[in-house]
């Protein structure tokens, strides 16, 4: 009985470590309902990290766009743009997130607490 205990324990330990590493790596390559992207945060694709999703500013433009670009090419090459017709002026006041299974852009607005409760401060 003792001869089987040690190999079984090692196998269980290896499965635990692999599961933990998979959990860590999988959270970096996708957006979930509990995560979002804003500002300089991006998501890098799994399986080699060839693509990156996030906010970008093309050339000398003052506008930001949500897009996917090649991560490993030195020349910034965008392959997809989500909001081509509706640019964003401040990437820190918007966030890209999942809502009801759809990828959406939400405007984050900071409202001083006195306005929420009608206080005159």
Secondary structure, 3 states (H helix, E strand, C coil): CHHHHHHHHHHHHHHHHHHHHHHHHHCCCCCCCCCEECCCCCEECCCCCCEEEEEECCCCCCCEEEEEEECCCCCCCEEEECCCCCCECCHHHEEEEEECCEEEEEECCCCCHHHHCCCCC
